[in-house]
């Protein structure tokens, strides 16, 4: 497994690289945002550990550009610890967010968890449908009839799979967190931001046929105007 470490603090990048090499990962480094994108495109690593405060191109912009092209897992490692910073990182497409200073053991554990989640996110059925929308889970792509597919992140795809399997029903926040992240893998704030990102992609594509609704105090529901029977792969 290959990791791309992106941090302009050379000493800290060395610490992270040493930690991951000891854990058995192959490591490559970049120290500014532009080089990070170039190395990602050339090397195609299995995941990134990404700082936000980078020269030439910010970590958020690096995250957005990678997420627009692929679903490579991204873990943000940043000194920024305000709620807005975490929210912005998750909205940009990051799979996890760790605040510096950090525990090397926790970093490795969080990376392993993200990679297990991504590997285990593909269901037996590859295609799911609701309200005229079709999710190709094998590609993490969502499309409407006759339209071009829209790329989803692995987390967005996993969330939508669960909602499509339970369309027109309320799924509790706890159940969604368990299905998407695994037990103790996230909290309601992270789920809320993931729902926000998915809703922004899904509802315009659906043209009113599907709504991702918040049910206060309970969870979320994928509500369709024409119930088409759930996963088409079954």
C-alpha positions, -999 to +999 in steps of 0.1 A: +000+000+000+013+034-010+008+066+010+013+102-002+023+125+027+016+162+020+030+187+045+052+217+042+066+211+077+096+189+066+102+176+102+066+166+107+064+150+073+095+129+082+077+118+115+046+108+096+066+090+069+086+071+095+054+062+114+038+048+082+069+030+070+071+012+104+035+002+098+044-014+065+033+013+040+053+026+011+056+064+014+061+092-010+061+129+000+051+163-014+057+197+003+033+220-015-001+217-030+009+218-067+035+191-063+010+170-043-014+169-073+014+161-097+027+132-075-008+119-069-015+118-107+019+102-114+020+077-085-017+070-078-012+063-041-037+042-021-044+071+002-032+106+012-024+122+045-029+159+038-021+192+056-043+222+050-017+250+052+003+244+021+021+268-003+011+273-039-022+254-035-042+249-003-049+215+011-086+221+007-081+228-030-059+197-034-087+177-017-114+192-040-094+185-072-086+149-063-121+143-053-134+156-086-113+130-104-112+100-081-122+085-048-087+081-033-091+081+005-079+113+021-071+119+057-066+155+067-039+161+094-040+198+104-033+222+133-067+238+125-091+226+152-122+249+148-155+233+139-156+253+106-122+238+096-133+203+102-166+209+084-148+225+054-124+196+052-153+170+052-173+190+027-142+191+004-143+153+003-120+142+031-127+108+046-113+117+081-098+146+100-072+145+127-059+176+146-022+181+154-005+172+177-014+136+171-007+101+184+013+081+158-006+050+169-039+067+165-029+080+130-021+045+118-053+031+134-074+058+117-058+052+083-064+014+087-100+021+095-105+043+065-089+018+042-110-011+056-142+010+052-134+018+016-125-019+008-157-031+025-180-005+010-188-025-022-220-045-018-229-078-035-253-059-057-236-033-078-266-013-090-292+004-068-321+026-079-346+051-065-369+076-082-353+073-116-317+075-102-293+047-106-262+042-083-234+021-098-217+011-065-188-006-083-178+028-097-194+051-071-213+068-099-249+082-098-269+089-129-304+098-141-320+083-172-301+094-203-277+116-183-239+115-177-228+098-144-219+119-114-190+108-093-196+102-056-170+097-029-169+063-012-186+077+019-214+093-002-218+061-021-220+040+010-246+064+026-267+064-006-267+026-008-281+023+027-307+050+020-317+033-013-321+000+004-345+016+029-361+042+006-393+059+018-384+048+054-366+067+082-331+053+089-318+064+123-286+084+125-270+056+146-278+030+119-264+052+092-232+058+111-227+021+117-233+012+080-211+040+066-182+043+092-186+013+114-193+014+152-177+045+169-163+056+135-180+089+134-205+112+151-237+130+142-219+161+131-199+141+105-230+124+093-248+157+090-220+170+067-220+139+046-258+141+042-253+178+032-228+169+005-248+140-009-280+160-009-263+188-029-254+162-056-285+140-055-315+163-055-306+185-085-299+153-105-332+138-095-352+168-106-377+166-077-382+128-079-360+121-049-355+141-017-330+134+011-350+145+041-339+152+077-362+137+103-355+157+135-345+136+164-345+104+144-324+103+113-328+106+075-351+093+048-347+090+010-382+099-002-393+091-037-424+103-056-424+071-077-414+040-057-395+018-080-387-011-058-352-006-044-319-022-055-320-031-091-291-055-086-313-079-067 
